[in-house]
Amino acid sequence: MALGDLEVVGRIVGASNATLLGVVELGGARASVVYKPVDGERPLWDFPDGTLAGREVAAWLVSDAGGWDVVPPTVLRDGPFGPGSVQQWVGAEDPDGAPVASEPGEGLVDALHPAQVPPGWRTVVSGSGYGGEPVVVAHADDPALRRMALFDVVVNNADRKGGHVLRGGPGAGAAAGRVLGVDHGLAFHAEPKMRTVLWGWGGERIDRDGTARLEVTAGALERGGLREALAPLLTRAEVAALERRISALRQRCRHPRPAPGGPAVPWPLF
């Protein structure tokens, strides 16, 4: 993804910023990717520093360094429309090798009638549909989702929509079958900004898996390698806030609950 020839083959519609489908080729190898050029980003008053593309790459660096296994491989590189983030496609491919979009939520997050919530699922939000019918947003009690929920606290993800939870399909290489998260451009703010549909474990103790990944991430920052990699992508205040969040999670050993006084879920939810 970093060195191959990048060709844009389409646009992913519905995204608030320029989100392009691309193909990279190098030495006979070919892979589908999502390319988000910096020039296609809309300015955001609450994220004035850096770029969304840089935050996408920062999320991958933290996921990789801490062994979270949440973010698909992502690089910052030049492309046909200038520099931007390039991320491995998560989804399936048709018989001709063309990428096919995954179903948002992939059976792990959904908006349902209360009577249709699968056994064991955790309800996050209750409300009404357009016709006044009762609707709940719920998610599965799944270890991969639990890990993603904790990762979102670490990176202060302000935009974990249900459609940002995907399962790698056939043709996705090492991502095939794995539950992964995408769209981390609104993360790492120095102020609390958590908005997510994965609040189901709020108040519960962090399990051993989560505790271990927090320890690994903290170690990567303390040794300096991860901090140096994040320096060109985030502000010093944002890196310092990242370290404080990890320290607080290690001390409290609990998943946080939504903070009062602000929106706790993104909009739209999917």
N, C-alpha and C positions, 0 to 999 in steps of 0.2 A: 504493500500500500504506500510505503514511503518513497520507493524508487521507481515503480512501474509507470508506464505510460497511462495517463488518466484520460478517459474519453467520457463525456457526458452523453447519456442515451435517453434521458427523460427527466421529467420533473415530478416530484411527489406533491400532489395538490393538497390543499387544506392546511398546510403549514403556515405559520405566521411569518416566517422568514424563508429566504430562498433555500430550498432543500432539493437537491438534485440527485438523481440516480446515475451512477457511473460504473464504468468497468476499468479495472487496472490490469495491465498485462506486462509480464516480465519473464523473459527466458522461456516462453511457451506456457507459463502459468497464467491463469485468468481468474479474476475474482470480482464479484459484484460489491459495490460500496455505496455509501451515502456521503455525498460531498456537499458541505455547507460553506459557501464562500463568505468571507467577512464582508465583502461589498454588498451582500444581500441581507445583512442584518438591519433590523429596524432599531433605532436608538431607544434605550429604555432609561427613564429617569431614575429608577431605583437600582439599576446596574450600570452606572456611568463609567466604571473603570474596566479596562481590558476589552476582550471580545467574547462573544458567546462561543466561538470556535475554540478559543483558548481554554474556556471552562470545560468544554466537552473533553478536551485532551487531558486537562487536570483531573477530571473524574476518572478517566482511564488509568492515569498514573497512580492514583490512590487505590483504585480497585486492584490493580496489578501488584503494587507493592505490598498491600495488606492481604493478598490472597482472597479477596472478597468474591471474585468470580461473578461480578454483576455487570460490568460495562464491556461491550465488545471492543476488541482492539481498535484504537483510534490514534491517528497521527495528525500533525499540523504540517501542511505542505502547500506548494504552489499548484495551481490547476488552471483549467481553461478560463476561469473567471477570477483569477487571482488567488491569493493565499486563503486557506480555509481548513476546516477539519474534514478528515476522510475516515469513515468508520466502516468496519466490516458489516455487510448486509446481514440482517437477521431475518430469516424467513425460509421459504422453500424455493425451489426452482422447477419450472415446467420441463417437459421432455426435451425442449430445445435449449435448455440452459438459461432461459429468461427468468429473472426473479419474480416471485409471487409473494404478495404481502401477507404477513401473518394476521390472524384474527386478533383484534385488540383485546387484551386481557387473557387470551388463550385458555379460557376455561378456569382461570385463576382469580380474576376480578370481574365483577359483572354488576349491572343494574337490573334488579329483579322485583317481582311482586313478593311481598314478605312470605307468602305461602310457598314460593318456589326456591327459597334459599336452601342449598344443599346441606345435609347434615354435617355439622362440624365447622361450617363456615362462620366467619366473624363479621358481624354487621358493623359498619362504620358510620353511615349516614342514613337517616330516614327522611322521606319527603313525599312529594306528590308529583305525578307526571303531568303532561300538558292537559290531559283530560280530567285531572283531579284524582286519578287513581293512585293508591299507595305504592310507593317505590322505595326500595332500599338499595344502597350500594354496599356490597359485601365482598369479602375475599376468602380464599381458601386458607386453612391452617397448614401451610406448606413450608418446609424448612428453607427452601430457596427464597420464598417471599419474606420470611422472617429475617433472613440474612440481608435481603435488599432493603427492608424497612430500617434496619440498624445502620446500614451503609448510608441511607438517605439522611439520617441524623448526623452522621459523621461529616458529610459534605454539605449539610444544610440545604437540602434540595427543596426548592420552592415550587416545583412543578411535576410531582409524580402523579400524572394522570393514569387512569386505567389503561389507556392505549399505549402507554410507555412501558408496559410489561409485555414481553414477547417471549415466545419459545422458538428456538432455532430449529428450522426444518431441514429436511434432506437437501444436501447441496450447500449447507452453511458451514461445512468443514468442521473445525473443532467446536463450533457453537451448536451443532446439530443436537436437538433434544434438551438443551440447557435452557433454563429460565433466565432471561437477561433483561436489563433495563436500558432504555435509550433516552435521548433528549435531556442532557444534563447542562444545558447552557445557562439555566437559572439556578446556579448552585454556588456555594462558597462565599456568600455574602458575609461580611463581618457581623451584621446584626441578625438576630433570629428571624428566619423567613420560612420555616418549615410548612409546606403545604403538600399533603399527600393523601392518597386513598388507602394507605396501608397502616392505619392507626390501630389495627386489631390487637396488637400486643401491648398497648399503652399501659404502663404501670406494672407490667410483669417483669420478673427477673430476666436478665440477659442470660441466655444459655451458654454452655461451655464453648460451643462453636463460635458464637459471637464474641465471647471474652477472649478467645485465642486470637481472633482476627484483629481485635482492638490492640492487643499486645504487640502483634507483628507490625501493625501500622504505626504505633507509637515508636517502636524500635527503628523503623525505616526513617522516621522524621528525626529522631535523636541522633542517628548516625550521620545525618546530613544529606545523604544522597537524594532522598525524596524532596527535601526542602529545596535543594538546589535545582531540581527538575521543575518544581512548581514556581520558582522565583520569576521566570519570564512570563508566566501566565496569570499570576494572581498578585495582588498587592501584599505588602508586608503585614498589614492589618488582617487581611483575609487568611494568610498562612498562620498568623498567631491565633486567630479565632478557631481555625481548624484544630490546632494543638489543644486549645482550651476545651473544645467540645469532646475530644477524645479523652482528655484527663477527667472531665466531669463524668463521662460514661463509665470509665474504669472505677471511679470512686463510688458512684451511686449504684452501679450494677443493675440498672433498671431501664427498660424502654420508657421514654418520656410520654406524657399525655399531652394533648393539644393545649397550648398556652392560651389563657383567656385574653380577650380584647382584640383579637385579629382573626382573619380567615385561616382556618386550619386545613381546608381542602382546596385544590386548584379548581379553576373554572375555565372551560367546561371540564366535567369529571372524566370524560373520555375524549 
